[in-house]
Amino acid sequence: MNKKIKIKKTGSLIRQPKKQIRVVKGLGLKKTNSVREIEDTPSVRGMLSKVTHLVKVVD
């Protein structure tokens, strides 16, 4: 069983580069303040590091 983390989209995608928009969509986040629980893998951590200003890890 892998560890899971909850992430929350806190920022808007308006006026963001296309790469960052694709990363947030790839994480499964749609609307602002939406929360998603996903597996904690190195690839997910890398995606989160690219959009730290748009998402927040929720405990």
ABEGO torsion letter per residue (X at the ends): XBBBBBBBBABBABGBBAAAAAAAAAAGBABBGBBBBBBBBAAAAAAAAAAAAABBBBX
